[in-house]
Amino acid sequence: MLPLPAMRWARLAGVLVVSVLAQAPAMANSDAQRLYSVHCVQCHGVSGDGQGTTKLDRPARSFKDGGFSFGNTKEALSKTIAYGIPGSQMPAFEAALKPEERALLAEYVLSFAPESARAPVARGTELPLLDKPLAVRGKLPAIEGHAALRVRGLLLGDPSGLSFEYDAAEVRLVAVRRGAFVDRRDWENRGGDALRPLGRIVSLRDLSAGVWLAVGTEGSSSVLRAELASTHVDGAHPKLVYRLQDERGFHMATVTETVASCSVSAGAGFVRRLWLEASQPVQISLLVSSSQARSAVDMRRHGCLTRVSEAADASGEMLVVRGCDADELLSVRDGALRVPVRVSSTRPRLVAVETYPLAVVNAAAAQALAEECP
């Protein structure tokens, strides 16, 4: 039995511990409210109803409605806060907020939503995208009006919450999605079912044009065929390796492609980093296609900026290409941006193509993006 002074100290310590624990949720809620007031209230409003003081081209989301773009879990919202929303004016806060601050904000935002919107029910076959890149191969369903079912499909998941949907037969990027990763229906019915991508499409690519061209010294070009060699998920971002061949089956170059999210002040987007290697000198052109690419303007010679023509609602895409030589002039072919790259055995090349699907394409947004280019 403890002496009386020790018993008193134990009771006091217990009261102290209980008092501190009781204050902890209130302190956490206070921190979250402060973060929300600094970073969110201007657009989303004090009560989360989307009625903020900042004038936007399109209304901000009302959290009270419970309709979250890319998932209603704390993890999904934390990623949305970190990487922004492509195609909207929601910026990325990865640099401005620490992971624990983003988690606090996510919980606070969820508190605005109805209870029914906070408890998602996942299928047993759902493969979640957490903190590591993932690669899944299998059948991919058709995208209505744009692409047929792909028997050889490939889905690359980036920890940011973006997933990249490829036609693996031609190593062609079909769509970029944001949100939950994939429902592996192929685990059922002896693998006969197609994969079911769960993310919302934020960028849809045009499949009507070729992807890679070999360009001769006289200016002639021939379409190259891409053959998938491997996929890798051992780094920070998913990557794939493929070989480029001409019509005779002659090996022209090897490409290692890495995909990830990116952001500038004008909005959030994604980047494809392409490492090209060749055994002999060759000029290759990459065609960056988009379903919205009807024309391109605002081109520059180096660190080139392109503004793809906007749709009727003034939405569109802005593209930034980094890594071109000053005399490697970009052009437009069949509505796609043509990126020429000279490669040799002594000079492998790294080219980065950043795509920003923006809700509003205008001169001010173009200027903001141009100022952030090298």
Protein Blocks (a to p, Z undefined) as FASTA:
>chain_A
ZZfklmmmmmmmmmmmmmmmmmmmmmmmmmmmmmmmmmmmmmnojnonopafbdcfbdcd
dfknopafkbpafklmmmmmmnopehiabdcfklmpcfklmmmmmmmmmmmpcfklmmcc
ddfkbccdfkbccddeddddddehkaccdfbacddddfkopacdddfklopafbdceddf
bdcfklggnhlaccddfbdcfbdcdfkbcfbdcddfkopacddddddfbdcfkbmbdcdd
dddddfkopafbdcdddddddddfkbccdddddddddfbdcddddddddfklmbcehiaf
bhpacdddddfkopacddddehiafklccddeehiacddddddfklccdddddddddfbd
cfklmmmmmmmpZZ
